[in-house]
Amino acid sequence: MYIDLYIDQLVKKLKTLNLNISDVYVIFMGGVAATLQEQLEKSVISSDIGFITDICATAKGYEALSANI
């Protein structure tokens, strides 16, 4: 399944960056969070994973950021 392959590649990439993500709260947002939530929860990325599943979350964040510039 392509989603499982994507998650495996994502986890491997994060590990190669030497990020100690097991000690932090990881948040996935937007379309990727909504689409991959189940698979990401099963992964070994972190024990604390948050999801903002609003597919417009990224756009809303940039809109709020630009309003404050």
Beta strands, then each sheet from edge to edge (+ up, - down):
strand 1: 26-29
strand 2: 49-52
sheet 1: 1+ 2+
end
